[in-house]
Amino acid sequence: MKHCFVFILLVAGAASYSVEKRILGSKPCAKDRQYHVQIKSTQGGKSCGGALLNTRWVITASHCAEQEVKVKLGLNNDVSIVTKAFSWFKGNSKKHEQTIPTKQQHTFKDQEGNAHDIMLIQLNEDMSAKLPTIGLPSGDCVKLEPNKNVMIGGMGAKAKGGKPVGEVRCATTVISQCGENDKPDSKYSSSESTICAFKPGVESCFGDAGSAVEYEGKLHGVIVSQPVDKCAQHIVMLDICHYMEWIDKTMRENS
């Protein structure tokens, strides 16, 4: 009942119907899902996901940050207690939890100066090259079309105000047409690059925004859904292909 991606089981009662959410559509992610990161406001009250692109850069949704945040890396990492203790003794564990100021947070803005809900975060120091990252698609990539299966993952809480789950959970969903009500409900302008996904029973929940959308082993989207009072069945994301030039330029100019 605590995991973020669920199947919905309709149970018929004598006089009414109730909806019970089961953990059937999600599963623990493979070890290569260690590129998933968790982003939390240092002031509390906000938790999101993100993805490690390389040893120095993380990608997420803009609304997840824009204030000092703590980025936790190396999640879903199957490392022995002895190894973790040795890492802590050497001081390396601090690299896996970094506090990032706003000056190292880069939000995309279009030619009119409108911000889109996508952000690059520059880490304070390089992570180990052994830590899995997710690669970007080729430069000639195109927006995902309906009926494509994509992999999503997150640590979102099952209820508003709840604590994120203790492990990254993965599920497969399907790219679909965006309805009028699926457009991002925020100050960010991003409808031209919006992609939607829907699969019965698979949802994004509180804390899943900013998480990666994977297609054929590459990053093709960032979840921007912002559930208000219940989990979101229609998952809204931004198309990475639309931002490839900006991603490359931002990382190059701030290296």
C-alpha positions as CSV (number, residue, x, y, z in Angstrom):
1,M,0.0,0.0,0.0
2,K,3.0,2.2,0.2
3,H,4.5,1.9,-3.3
4,C,4.1,4.5,-6.0
5,F,3.0,2.4,-9.0
6,V,0.0,0.3,-8.5
7,F,-2.8,-1.7,-10.1
8,I,-6.3,-0.8,-9.3
9,L,-8.6,-3.7,-8.3
10,L,-12.3,-3.0,-8.4
11,V,-14.2,-4.9,-5.8
12,A,-17.9,-5.1,-6.1
13,G,-20.0,-4.7,-3.0
14,A,-23.6,-5.5,-2.4
15,A,-24.7,-1.9,-2.6
16,S,-21.7,0.0,-4.0
17,Y,-18.2,-0.3,-5.5
18,S,-14.9,0.6,-3.8
19,V,-11.5,1.0,-5.3
20,E,-8.6,-0.7,-3.6
21,K,-5.0,-0.1,-4.8
22,R,-2.8,-3.2,-5.0
23,I,1.0,-3.5,-5.6
24,L,0.7,-5.5,-8.8
25,G,2.0,-3.3,-11.5
26,S,5.3,-2.4,-9.9
27,K,8.4,-4.4,-9.0
28,P,11.9,-3.7,-7.6
29,C,14.0,-2.1,-10.3
30,A,17.1,-3.7,-11.8
31,K,20.5,-2.7,-10.4
32,D,21.1,-0.5,-13.4
33,R,18.3,1.7,-12.1
34,Q,20.9,3.2,-9.7
35,Y,20.9,6.3,-11.8
36,H,17.7,7.3,-10.0
37,V,18.2,10.0,-7.4
38,Q,16.1,11.5,-4.7
39,I,15.7,15.3,-4.3
40,K,14.4,16.9,-1.1
41,S,14.0,20.5,-0.1
42,T,16.3,21.3,2.9
43,Q,13.3,23.3,4.3
44,G,11.1,20.2,4.2
45,G,7.8,19.5,2.5
46,K,9.0,18.6,-1.0
47,S,10.4,15.4,-2.3
48,C,11.1,14.4,-6.0
49,G,13.0,12.1,-8.2
50,G,15.7,12.7,-10.7
51,A,18.3,10.9,-12.8
52,L,22.1,11.0,-12.9
53,L,23.2,11.8,-16.5
54,N,27.0,11.6,-15.8
55,T,29.4,12.0,-12.9
56,R,28.5,15.7,-12.4
57,W,24.9,16.3,-13.6
58,V,21.4,15.4,-12.5
59,I,18.2,16.1,-14.5
60,T,14.8,16.6,-12.8
61,A,11.6,18.8,-13.0
62,S,12.0,22.5,-12.2
63,H,9.3,22.6,-9.6
64,C,11.2,20.1,-7.6
65,A,13.9,22.6,-6.7
66,E,14.4,26.4,-7.2
67,Q,15.5,26.4,-3.6
68,E,18.3,24.8,-1.7
69,V,17.9,21.0,-2.0
70,K,19.6,17.8,-0.8
71,V,20.3,15.3,-3.6
72,K,20.7,11.7,-2.6
73,L,22.5,9.5,-5.1
74,G,23.4,5.8,-5.4
75,L,19.9,4.7,-4.6
76,N,18.9,1.1,-5.2
77,N,22.5,0.3,-4.7
78,D,23.1,-3.3,-3.5
79,V,26.2,-2.7,-1.5
80,S,27.1,-4.7,1.6
81,I,27.0,-3.1,5.1
82,V,30.8,-3.5,5.4
83,T,31.4,-1.7,2.2
84,K,29.1,1.2,3.2
85,A,30.8,1.4,6.6
86,F,34.2,1.6,4.9
87,S,33.0,4.3,2.5
88,W,31.6,6.3,5.4
89,F,35.0,6.0,7.3
90,K,36.8,7.3,4.2
91,G,34.4,10.2,3.9
92,N,33.1,9.1,0.5
93,S,29.5,8.7,1.7
94,K,29.2,12.5,1.8
95,K,29.4,12.5,-2.0
96,H,26.2,10.4,-2.1
97,E,24.2,13.1,-0.3
98,Q,25.0,16.6,-1.5
99,T,23.3,19.9,-0.6
100,I,22.9,22.0,-3.8
101,P,22.4,25.8,-3.8
102,T,20.1,27.5,-6.4
103,K,23.1,28.9,-8.4
104,Q,23.8,25.3,-9.5
105,Q,20.2,24.7,-10.6
106,H,19.5,25.5,-14.3
107,T,16.0,25.8,-15.6
108,F,15.2,25.8,-19.3
109,K,13.7,29.0,-20.7
110,D,12.4,29.5,-24.2
111,Q,13.0,32.5,-26.4
112,E,10.1,34.4,-24.7
113,G,11.7,33.8,-21.3
114,N,9.1,31.3,-20.2
115,A,10.4,28.6,-17.9
116,H,9.7,24.9,-18.7
117,D,9.4,22.3,-16.0
118,I,12.8,20.8,-16.6
119,M,16.0,21.4,-14.7
120,L,19.7,20.4,-14.7
121,I,21.4,20.3,-11.3
122,Q,25.2,20.6,-11.1
123,L,26.6,18.5,-8.3
124,N,29.3,19.9,-5.9
125,E,31.7,17.2,-6.8
126,D,32.0,14.3,-9.2
127,M,30.4,11.0,-8.4
128,S,32.3,7.7,-9.0
129,A,32.3,6.7,-12.7
130,K,31.3,3.3,-11.5
131,L,27.8,4.6,-10.5
132,P,25.3,3.8,-13.2
133,T,24.0,6.8,-15.3
134,I,21.3,7.0,-17.9
135,G,22.4,8.0,-21.4
136,L,20.8,10.6,-23.6
137,P,19.2,9.7,-26.9
138,S,21.0,10.5,-30.1
139,G,20.9,14.0,-31.5
140,D,18.4,13.1,-34.2
141,C,15.9,11.6,-31.6
142,V,12.2,12.4,-32.1
143,K,9.3,12.7,-29.7
144,L,7.9,9.4,-28.6
145,E,4.7,8.3,-30.5
146,P,1.6,6.8,-28.9
147,N,1.6,3.1,-28.1
148,K,5.3,3.0,-27.3
149,N,6.1,1.1,-24.1
150,V,8.3,3.1,-21.6
151,M,9.8,2.3,-18.3
152,I,9.2,4.6,-15.3
153,G,10.5,4.4,-11.7
154,G,10.2,6.3,-8.5
155,M,10.0,6.3,-4.7
156,G,6.8,8.3,-4.3
157,A,4.6,8.0,-1.3
158,K,1.2,6.4,-1.6
159,A,-0.6,9.3,0.1
160,K,-0.2,13.0,0.3
161,G,2.1,13.9,3.2
162,G,3.3,10.3,3.4
163,K,6.9,9.2,3.4
164,P,8.6,8.0,0.2
165,V,9.1,4.2,0.0
166,G,12.4,2.7,0.8
167,E,13.4,1.5,-2.6
168,V,13.0,2.5,-6.2
169,R,10.0,0.8,-7.8
170,C,9.7,0.3,-11.6
171,A,6.7,-0.2,-13.9
172,T,6.0,-0.1,-17.6
173,T,3.4,2.3,-19.1
174,V,2.3,3.2,-22.6
175,I,2.6,6.6,-24.4
176,S,-0.8,8.0,-25.2
177,Q,-2.5,11.1,-26.6
178,C,-2.6,14.0,-24.2
179,G,-6.1,15.2,-23.3
180,E,-6.9,18.8,-22.5
181,N,-6.9,18.1,-18.8
182,D,-3.5,16.4,-19.0
183,K,-1.5,19.6,-19.7
184,P,0.8,20.6,-16.9
185,D,-1.1,22.7,-14.4
186,S,1.6,25.0,-13.3
187,K,3.3,28.3,-14.0
188,Y,5.6,26.5,-16.5
189,S,5.0,26.8,-20.2
190,S,5.8,23.4,-21.8
191,S,2.7,22.1,-23.7
192,E,4.6,21.9,-27.0
193,S,7.0,19.3,-25.6
194,T,4.5,17.5,-23.3
195,I,4.0,13.7,-23.6
196,C,1.5,11.6,-21.8
197,A,1.3,8.0,-20.8
198,F,-1.5,5.8,-19.6
199,K,-1.8,2.1,-18.6
200,P,-4.7,0.9,-16.4
201,G,-3.5,0.6,-12.8
202,V,-0.1,2.3,-13.3
203,E,0.2,5.6,-11.5
204,S,2.7,8.3,-10.5
205,C,2.4,9.4,-6.9
206,F,3.6,12.0,-4.4
207,G,7.4,12.3,-4.9
208,D,7.6,10.7,-8.4
209,A,7.9,14.1,-10.3
210,G,11.3,14.6,-11.8
211,S,11.9,10.9,-12.3
212,A,13.2,9.5,-15.6
213,V,11.2,8.0,-18.4
214,E,13.3,5.3,-20.1
215,Y,12.9,4.0,-23.7
216,E,15.2,1.5,-25.2
217,G,17.8,2.1,-22.5
218,K,17.9,5.9,-23.0
219,L,16.3,8.9,-21.2
220,H,13.4,10.1,-23.3
221,G,11.3,12.0,-20.7
222,V,11.1,13.6,-17.2
223,I,7.9,13.1,-15.2
224,V,6.2,16.5,-14.4
225,S,2.9,15.2,-13.0
226,Q,2.1,16.9,-9.7
227,P,-0.6,14.9,-7.9
228,V,-2.7,17.1,-5.7
229,D,-4.9,14.8,-3.6
230,K,-4.5,11.4,-5.3
231,C,-2.1,9.5,-7.5
232,A,-2.1,10.4,-11.2
233,Q,-3.2,7.7,-13.6
234,H,-2.4,9.9,-16.6
235,I,1.3,10.5,-16.3
236,V,2.6,13.7,-17.8
237,M,6.2,14.1,-18.9
238,L,8.4,16.4,-21.0
239,D,10.1,15.2,-24.2
240,I,13.9,15.1,-23.7
241,C,14.5,15.4,-27.5
242,H,13.0,18.9,-27.4
243,Y,15.7,20.0,-24.9
244,M,18.8,18.2,-26.2
245,E,20.6,21.3,-27.5
246,W,20.0,23.1,-24.2
247,I,21.2,20.1,-22.1
248,D,24.4,19.9,-24.1
249,K,25.0,23.7,-24.0
250,T,24.3,24.0,-20.2
251,M,26.6,21.2,-19.2
252,R,29.4,22.4,-21.6
253,E,29.3,26.0,-20.4
254,N,29.2,25.1,-16.7
255,S,31.9,22.4,-16.7
